[in-house]
Amino acid sequence: MGILNVTPDSFSDGGRFAAVEAAVAHARRLIDEGADILDVGGESTRPGAAPVSPEVELGRVLPVLEALRGVSAPISVDTSRPEVIAAALRAGASIINDVRSLSLPGALDVVRDADCGVVLMHMQGDPATMQTRPGYQDVVREVTGWLAQRRDAVRAAGVAGDRIVLDPGFGFGKSHRHNCALLAGMAALQDLGHPLLAGLSRKSTLGAITGRPVDERLAASIAAALIAVQNGARIVRVHDVAATRDALAVWKAVSCGFGEEEKT
């Protein structure tokens, strides 16, 4: 999943792709690099971010979606608001990636009545305050339990299970220690029976581990993506598509016995 932030204040690339022409060019570059999904976001949910109005979010997202109609990769929209969800689906999006897990009034109704995929993510608190003092007794158990409960509520409302992807929410109300424990224990989430998405690309935990600023975290991001896939992730949400695909291709070739067919 290639990241396309059309915001002025995202933590890694805020402002770089705010213009429609720049966003579309970057989207096509991500597809050329091998992105299977494009994830378009019009509201920053970085720690400390303030919410924007639906009108602002729509003004950022819709022109990009209209310009990307017909591209080869399915488009996901990173949003929580029901009016943005509805407009994005009309404009061609096929996945809703919601950090609030369809908890805003009306969001679940819109998704239930559509034929789209949905990503349900765990977040403790909200973006403005989530990193102030996150706390868990057992982060893997608690995140798994919360996702199970939210998944059950969404399914009970009429969303088929095969439309659901689960995201443990790295960096969303988790300390660096919590993120590492969650990544190490991510395999436990496979018991929930849904594809898992992991988003660790360039995040502050990787900076805390390596001492690198956000624009120097490529190697750490690739390592995190590899660990996530080894521990069950089916989708990795990344800024650096080509480099991540290359690393995963090498891992897959080795783990699947590359060259064995030549011996038979």
N, C-alpha and C positions, 0 to 999 in steps of 0.2 A: 504494500500500500504506500504509494508516493504522496508525500505531504505537500499541499498547496495552500499556504496561508495567504489570504487576501486581506490582511489586517495591517494596521500601522504599528502594532505593539506586541507581536508575538515574540517569545523569548529568543528565538534563534534567527529568524529572517524577517522580522517585523518591518513592513514598509517596502521591501524589495519587490513584491509582486502585487502591490495595491492597485496599480494601473492595469486595466483589462488586457492591454496588449502584452505587458510583461507577464501577467498571470497565464495567458494562453500560450505564450512562447515557452514558459517553464513547464506547463502541463504537457505540451508536446515533447519536450525534452525528456521528461520523466517517462513517458510512454516509450520513446525511442530507447531509453536505458533499460526497459523491461518491466516497468510498473504494471502489475495486474489490475490494480484499482487506483483511482485518483481520489484523494480525500481533501475536499475543499472546505475551508473554514473561514467564516466571516466575523467571528468573535474570539478574541484571545481568551484562553482559559489558563494562562500561565499563573503561577502563584502571585497573589496580590492584584490580579487584574480586576478592573471594575466592569460591570455589565454594560452593554450598549443596548439601545432600543431596537425593537424588531425592524423598524424602518431603516436604521443604519445598517443592520446586518443584511437585510434584503438588498439594499443598494450596493453592497459589496459583492454579494454572492450571485445574484440573478444575472447580471451582465456577463459574468464569466461562464455560468452554466449555459446561457444562450449561445455564447461564442464557441462552446465545446460540444454542441449537439453533433452527434454522428461520429465522435472519436471512438477508437477501437476499445478502449478500456471502460468498464463501468465506473460510474461516478458516485462517490459517497459524499454526503454533506455532513459536516461536523456542527451540529446544532441541537438545541433543546426546545426552542419555541414552536408551538403548534402552527402558527401562521407561516413561519419560515419553512418548517417541514413540508407543509402543504404546497407552498409555492415552489420549493425545490423539486418535489416530486413531479409537479406539473411541467417543470423546466427540464426534466430528463434525468434527474438523479434516481438511482435505483437502490441506494443504501442510505440509511440514517444512522450516523455515528453519534450517539448522545451521551455526553459525560454525566448527565443527570438521569439517565436510564428511564426516560419517558415519564418523569415524575411531575413535570409542570402540568397544570390543568389543561386538558384537551390534547396533549401530545399523544397519549396512548390511543385516543379515539381516532386521530388522523392516521396513525400507523396501522392500526387494526384494520381499517377500511381500505388500505392500499395493498399493493402486491410488491412490497419492498423488503429487503433485508434490514436488520436492525442490530446495532452493536449496543449492548448494555454494559456500562462501565461502573466500577465501584469508585466512589469518591467519599471521603470523610470530610464533612463540612462543605464549603463552597469556595470557588477560586479566590475570592478576596481574602479569606481567612484560613484556608485549609492547611497551610504550612506553619501556622502560629504555634501549635502545640499538639501535633497528632499523637494519639496514644492507642495502643493495643496490648492485650495480654498475649495473644497468639495471632499474629497478623495473617498467616495463611489460613488458619481455621476460621477466623472472623470474616475475612474477605470471601472465602468460599461459601460460608453460611449466608452472608448477605446477598451474594449473587444468586444463590439457589432460591432464596425467598423472593427476590425481585423477578427472577425468571418465572417462578411459579405464578406470581401476580400477573405478569404480562401474558402468560399462556392462558390463565383463567379468564382474562379479558378478551380472548379470541385470536391471539397471534400464534400461528402455528410454530411448533418447536424448530422446524427446519429452516425458519427464517432468522433464527437468533444466533448471534455470536456474542461471546462473553469476554470482557476486558478487565483484568484486575486493577487497572488504574495506577500504574507506576507514576509516582510523583504527585498524585492527587490525594493529599491528606496522608502522606507517608514520609517518615524521616528517611535519611540515607540507609540507616540500619534496617528499617522496615522494607525498603525497596530491595535490598540485597537478600533478605530472608524470603521475601515473596518470590523473587526470581529463582532462588535455589529450590523453593518448594512448589513451584508452579505446576509440576506434574499432578499434584493433588486435585487441581481444578478440572483435570480431564474426566474425573468421575461424574461431573455434572452433565456430560454427554453432549456438549456443544463445542463447535470450533472456538479456539482461543485466539485472541488478538493481543499482541504485546507492543507497547509503544515506549521505547527507552531512548530513542535517537536523540543524541546531543544533550540529554537532560542533566540537571545539576548534580545528581548522584554520581554520574560518570566524571564530572568535573571534580567532585570531592575525592573520588578514588584516585584520579590521575594527576590532579593539580592543573589541568588544562582549561583554558577558556573555551567558551562555547564553539568558537570556530576552529578549534583544534581537537575535536573529540571524535574524529572519524574512526580511528582504530578502536577506541573504546565502544563506540556505537555498534561497530561490526561484531565485536566480541559479545556484547550484550544480546544482539540479535541471534547469534549462533547459540548461545546458552538458552535463550527463550525457545528456539525451535527444537533443540535437543530435549527440552523439558515440556514439549507439547504444543507450542504455539503453531497455529496453521497460517496466521497472518502476522507479519511484522510491519509496523507503521514507521517509515523511515524518510529522512531527508535525502540520503545518498543511495539512490536505487541501484546504480550500476555496480558500485563497489560491494554493496551488500549481496546482490545477486551472485557476483563472482565468488565471494566467500562461501555462500551457501551451496553453490555448485561444486566447489572443491569438497566441502564437508559431505555432500550427498554422494559424490563419486567414491569417496573413501569408505563411507559407511555402508554403501550398497555394493562394494566390491568392484570398482571400476576396472575393466580389463579382464574380468574373469571369463567373459564370453570368448576371448581370444585363446584361452587355454583349452577350450573344448572343441 
